[in-house]
Amino acid sequence: MTFVDDHAAPGARAELAPQALHHLVDAVLEDAEYLEDRLDACDAYVVLVTDPATGAIDSYGPFDGTSALLDAARRRRGLDEGDLTDVAVTVVRHHRPDAADGGPRALAS
């Protein structure tokens, strides 16, 4: 599996990002079930997009692991095409809070 380093020098990442993203998508599509088994146990995944220039943080999801990786790759590609290479795209684990009253579990908003 290939990961894109959001903290690499902009020039270095610009050269590696498209190739790295294609490898990431290929890996996900070729062996999605294997990747699902290797991801940390959690209820779902959320894609975070953070802009250090503005301090803005957006979240997308929840997704299953494979969908989160594909969504993150699509967002990274779009940001790179828009020359927004300083914006970080991260996949994070999401855990549903346990209901204190023993009721059904709900996704946190």
N, C-alpha and C positions, 0 to 999 in steps of 0.2 A: 504494500500500500504506500502511496506517495502522499506526502503532506506539503502544502505550500506554507512557507514561513512568512507570516505577515510582518515580521520584524526585520526581514532582510533588507539590504540596501535597495532602494527603488529600482535602480537599473538592473541589478541582479535578478530581482523578482520578476521584472517585466520580461526578461529573457526566458525565465524558467516557468512562469505561471501557466501559459497556454499548454505547454507540453505536460507539465505536472497535472493540470486539471484533466487533460485527456486520459492520462494514466489512471487518475483517481476514478473517473467515471467508468473506464473500462474495467477496473478492478471490482467496482461495486456491481456492475451488470453481470460480470462473469461469475461471481461467486457471492451473491447477495446473502444467501443463507449462512455461509461460513462467516461472513462479516458480522451478521446479526448475533451469532453465537459468541463472537469475540468481544463485542461491545459490552461495556459495564452494565450490570443489572440496574435497571431503573424503570420508571413507568413510561417515559417518553424522552424525546430530545427536542431542544429548542435551538434555533439558529439565532445568534446575536450578531448584530451589525453595529459597530461602534466607530464613531468619527472623532478622533482626538482633536481636530481643529475646532469643532463646535461643541463637543461634549455630548452629542446626541447618541442615544442608544435605542435601537429598534430590536424587537424580538419577533420571531416567526415560528409558528408551530402550535401545538406539539406535533411531532412527527415520530414515526418509527425510525430506527437507526439508519436504514438505507435511504429513506426519503429525506432525512435530515442532511446526509452527506451530499445527495444530489442537489438539494435546494441550496446548500452552502456553496457548492461548486458553481451553480448557475449565478448566484448573487456575486461571487468573487469575479467571475468572468465579466459580468455586466459592469461592475465597478472598475475593473481594469480597462475595459473598453472606453469608459468615461473618464479615464485618467485620474481615478480616485484611488490610487494605490496605497495611500496612507490609511484608508478605512479598513478596519479589521473585521473579518468574518470568522466566527467561532461557533462550533457545535458544543452545547453543554447539556449535561444530564438534567432531567426534570423529574422530581419526586412529588407525587401527590401527598398533600398533608393528610395524616390520619384524623378522621373526624373524632373529636373529643367525646361525642355522645354515642359513638359506636354506629352512627348512621353511614350512609353511602359516602364514598370518597369522591371528592370533586377536584377538578383541575384548578390550580391557583391561577388567577388572572394577572 
